[in-house]
Amino acid sequence: MKREESFITNLTKLYVLLILSRGPAHGYDIMKEFKSATGKTLSPGQIYPLLSAMQRKGFVEMSAKIEGKRQRKIYALTDKGREFADNLKGKIVKLLGL
């Protein structure tokens, strides 16, 4: 069971990287895109720790943006994150023989 959970977590990380490879987004946008594409719901308790971990590893950077009276955190790939995401995309395409 642990192996299956790890696999799902890694796929989630990969998909979040792929979402961010299209451009910066805030957590709510990432959760909506993930649900639209997979039919699965990511909770704030799942997405924000994941984004924080990616930020610590240097794959993602966060900036604050004021919208109305609210401050939103916008996440974007760093050069390292973009290179990693592009490399993964290439490996997936090769693996699937596309």
Beta strands, then each sheet from edge to edge (+ up, - down):
strand 1: 25-26
strand 2: 60-67
strand 3: 70-77
sheet 1: 1+ 3- 2+
end
